[in-house]
Amino acid sequence: MALRNVAMRALLLLAVVSVAYAAKGKEKKKESADGPAASGPAASGPGGEYDITKLGAKPDGTTDCTEAVEEAWASACGSTGNPTIIIPKGDFLIGALNFTGPCKGDGLTIKLEGNLLASNDLAKFKSNWIEIMRVKKLSITGKGNIDGQGKAVWTKNSCQKNYNCKILPNSLVLDFCDDALIEGISIINSKFFHMNIFQCKGVTVKDVKVTAPGDSPNTDGIHMGDSSNVSIIDTTIGVGDDCISMGPGTTKVNSAA
């Protein structure tokens, strides 16, 4: 009799486990069909907003917020519609950012109201600071700053004396980006060039302030190469090297006050 009761309990336990496993399998199948389940505040749906402070970024100017910004980009670039990455007021310390498209949506906006501060640990940079590649209809707008914090490392720039020098990071680089808008922001104190536009078509830089001390080395304002239909409108540039420089293959550049 006791043996029979044990057998019945074993069968009942097996049935419960089987039902639970089947339910879990259906849940996983549904997740696979619909895509990964929304994870935290970043997943706000098609054309949503992705606030870096909801992903762990702290506006204290000392905490490394690189991962939070990367997560916001991954979510926004993978969204349909017109997603927006929000960088609210505050100071956000950032290492190297390399953002690559193409993205799924009709366009992508970075709303910059706070200050992005470049790390002064040069070991964090393989080349540029913020590099965005192969993204169409990119907009970077707001009243915030992209601050390269170059003063701390300008003395390490030997390029004016040494042809084989190690080039410091450019602040904002657009590669193969078409129909881009940079509006309202300030790009300041870059370690090297403030903005570099390479193989882009249809870039508008409007109401942007690009500034660095007059004695800061190689801090060109806006450099372009192999790009066309670039408009620089109502933009103030005062740096330690060329305000606007054009490399080979650049055509149809319009600059207006």
C-alpha positions in Angstrom: 0.0 0.0 0.0 2.8 2.4 0.9 4.6 1.5 -2.4 1.4 2.3 -4.3 1.1 5.7 -2.6 4.7 6.6 -3.5 4.1 5.6 -7.1 1.0 7.7 -7.3 2.8 10.7 -5.9 5.7 10.3 -8.4 3.2 10.2 -11.3 1.5 13.3 -10.0 4.8 15.2 -9.6 5.8 14.2 -13.1 2.5 15.5 -14.5 3.0 18.9 -12.8 6.6 19.2 -14.1 5.4 18.3 -17.6 2.7 21.0 -17.6 5.1 23.6 -16.2 7.7 22.7 -18.8 5.2 22.9 -21.6 4.0 26.3 -20.5 7.5 27.6 -20.3 8.1 26.2 -23.8 5.1 28.0 -25.2 6.2 31.2 -23.5 9.7 30.9 -25.1 8.2 30.2 -28.5 6.0 33.3 -28.2 9.0 35.4 -27.2 11.0 34.0 -30.1 8.1 34.9 -32.6 7.5 38.3 -31.2 11.2 39.2 -30.6 12.9 39.6 -27.2 10.6 40.7 -24.4 10.8 44.3 -23.4 13.6 44.8 -20.9 13.2 47.7 -18.5 12.6 51.3 -19.3 14.6 51.3 -22.5 12.0 49.4 -24.4 9.3 51.9 -25.1 8.0 50.5 -28.4 8.0 51.8 -32.0 9.3 55.3 -32.3 9.8 55.6 -28.6 12.1 57.6 -26.3 15.2 56.2 -24.7 16.4 58.2 -21.7 19.9 57.3 -20.7 19.2 58.1 -17.0 16.6 55.3 -17.0 19.4 52.9 -18.1 21.8 53.7 -15.3 23.5 56.9 -16.5 24.3 59.3 -13.6 24.6 63.0 -14.3 27.4 63.6 -11.8 30.3 64.1 -14.3 32.4 61.3 -12.7 30.5 58.0 -13.2 31.3 56.3 -16.6 28.0 56.3 -18.5 29.2 54.7 -21.7 27.2 51.5 -21.3 24.0 53.3 -20.7 24.4 55.4 -23.9 25.3 52.3 -25.9 22.2 50.5 -24.6 20.0 53.5 -25.5 21.5 53.5 -29.0 21.0 49.7 -29.5 17.3 50.0 -28.5 16.7 53.1 -30.6 18.5 51.8 -33.7 16.6 48.6 -33.5 13.2 50.4 -33.3 10.8 51.2 -36.1 9.3 54.7 -36.5 11.3 57.7 -35.3 13.0 56.9 -32.0 14.7 59.5 -29.8 17.6 59.1 -27.5 17.3 61.5 -24.6 20.3 62.9 -22.8 18.8 65.1 -20.1 20.4 68.0 -18.2 23.4 67.0 -16.2 27.0 66.0 -16.8 27.7 62.6 -18.3 31.2 61.1 -18.5 31.6 59.1 -21.6 34.3 56.9 -23.2 34.5 55.9 -26.9 31.2 55.5 -28.6 30.9 53.7 -32.0 27.4 53.6 -33.4 26.8 51.7 -36.6 23.7 51.5 -38.7 21.7 51.0 -40.8 18.9 51.4 -38.3 15.4 50.0 -38.6 13.4 53.2 -38.2 12.6 56.1 -40.6 15.1 58.3 -38.7 16.8 58.6 -35.4 17.1 61.7 -33.1 19.6 62.3 -30.3 18.1 65.0 -28.1 21.1 66.5 -26.2 20.1 68.8 -23.3 22.9 67.8 -21.0 26.7 67.7 -21.3 28.6 64.8 -22.7 32.1 64.9 -21.2 34.9 62.9 -22.9 37.0 60.7 -20.7 40.6 61.9 -20.4 41.9 58.3 -20.1 43.3 58.0 -23.7 43.5 54.2 -23.3 39.8 54.2 -23.7 40.0 55.4 -27.3 41.1 53.4 -30.3 40.5 56.4 -32.6 37.6 58.8 -32.3 35.3 59.7 -29.4 31.8 59.7 -30.8 31.6 58.0 -34.3 28.3 57.4 -36.1 28.4 55.3 -39.2 25.9 54.4 -42.0 22.9 56.0 -40.5 20.3 57.8 -42.6 18.2 60.7 -41.3 20.1 61.3 -38.1 19.4 64.3 -36.1 21.4 65.6 -33.1 19.5 68.5 -31.6 19.2 70.4 -28.3 21.1 73.0 -26.2 23.6 70.7 -24.6 27.4 70.3 -25.1 29.7 67.8 -26.5 32.8 68.6 -24.4 36.0 66.9 -25.4 37.8 68.2 -22.3 40.9 68.6 -24.4 42.8 70.9 -22.1 43.9 67.9 -20.0 45.6 66.2 -23.0 46.6 69.0 -25.5 50.2 68.9 -24.2 50.3 65.3 -25.5 49.7 66.4 -29.1 53.1 66.4 -30.9 51.6 66.5 -34.4 52.9 69.9 -35.2 56.5 68.7 -34.7 56.2 64.9 -35.3 54.8 63.6 -38.6 54.3 60.1 -37.0 52.5 61.4 -34.0 49.7 59.7 -32.3 46.5 61.5 -33.3 44.2 62.3 -30.4 40.4 61.5 -30.7 38.1 63.7 -32.9 35.0 64.6 -30.9 32.1 63.9 -33.4 32.6 61.9 -36.6 29.9 61.1 -39.2 30.8 58.4 -41.7 28.6 57.5 -44.6 25.6 59.3 -43.1 23.0 60.8 -45.5 20.4 63.5 -44.6 21.8 64.4 -41.2 21.0 67.4 -39.1 23.1 68.8 -36.3 21.3 71.8 -34.7 21.5 73.9 -31.6 24.2 72.1 -29.7 27.7 73.2 -28.8 30.9 71.2 -29.5 33.7 72.5 -27.4 37.3 71.8 -26.3 37.9 68.8 -28.6 41.1 66.8 -28.1 41.6 67.0 -31.9 39.1 67.9 -34.6 35.7 69.0 -33.3 33.7 67.5 -36.1 34.6 65.3 -39.1 32.2 64.5 -41.9 33.4 61.7 -44.2 31.6 60.3 -47.3 28.2 61.9 -46.3 25.5 63.4 -48.5 23.1 66.1 -47.3 24.4 67.2 -43.9 23.1 70.4 -42.3 24.9 72.0 -39.4 22.7 74.8 -38.0 23.0 77.2 -35.1 25.9 75.2 -33.6 28.7 76.7 -31.5 32.2 75.2 -32.0 34.8 76.6 -29.7 38.2 76.0 -28.2 41.1 78.3 -27.1 43.1 79.9 -29.9 46.2 78.1 -28.8 44.7 74.6 -28.7 46.5 72.4 -31.2 44.8 70.9 -34.3 41.3 71.6 -33.0 39.8 72.2 -36.4 36.1 73.2 -36.2 34.4 71.2 -39.1 36.4 69.1 -41.5 34.9 67.4 -44.5 36.2 64.7 -46.9 34.5 63.0 -49.9 31.2 64.6 -48.9 28.6 66.6 -50.8 25.7 69.0 -50.1 26.9 70.1 -46.8 25.3 73.3 -45.4 26.7 75.2 -42.4 24.2 77.8 -41.3 24.2 80.4 -38.5 27.1 78.5 -36.9 29.8 80.1 -34.7 33.3 78.6 -34.9 36.3 79.8 -33.0 39.1 77.2 -32.5 42.8 76.8 -32.5 43.1 75.7 -36.1 41.0 75.8 -39.3 37.4 76.8 -38.7 36.2 74.9 -41.7 38.5 72.6 -43.7 37.7 70.6 -46.8 39.6 67.5 -47.9 39.6 65.9 -51.4 36.3 64.9 -53.0 34.2 67.4 -51.1 31.6 69.3 -53.3 28.6 71.6 -52.9 29.4 73.1 -49.6 27.3 76.1 -48.5 28.2 78.3 -45.6 25.8 81.1 -44.5 25.5 83.4 -41.5 
